[in-house]
Amino acid sequence: KYQINPHFLMNTLNNIHALVDIDSQSAKRAIIELSNMMRHVVYESSAETIPISADMKFLENYIELMRVRYSQQIDIRFNYPKNLPSQYAIPPLVLIVFVENAFKHGISYKENSFINITITADNNELTCVVANSRHDHGTQSHSSHERSGIGLNNIIKRMDILFGNRYTLTTDNTDSKVYIVELVIPVTTNK
């Protein structure tokens, strides 16, 4: 399952430290977001399934921390239905790997960057589409680089165990400026 990346934690704490003197309100907000993420990882992620809404809140916390880190340098969009049925559940921390990879590989300090995350849930399935800007300009295949990552390999192994052949994971890197990953997983219903 998900482990907080030490580099992410150090970068976040360094960003908060820098914000304390220049924007104390943003620093306070970042501390709350980080605290919420840590609470989720420590207390909620040990369950077999959690409400989809809890996982969406975790992603919101992560994205808000990234907004603090990258300020106005990146166009970040996160869309999901706000009225998700409370009984819909998924295994915890499945989606964060794809969002994290988008931030890791989709941001350039020299060029316009974007990350678009869209979640839908219907017909007892959850679909997560993450699209991000690409900046490799043919120097290395984004897809092969990302698929070789330990995090993505671990999530694929985990999904194989959790879902067998009941999930789909597709990637699209045909556009040299955009990388898209789509994950479709079954949704369980908690009583």
Summary of the structure (lengths in Angstrom):
residues: 191
radius of gyration: 16.7
end to end distance: 24.2
largest distance: 51.3
contacts: 552
relative contact order: 0.14
helix: 46%
strand: 24%
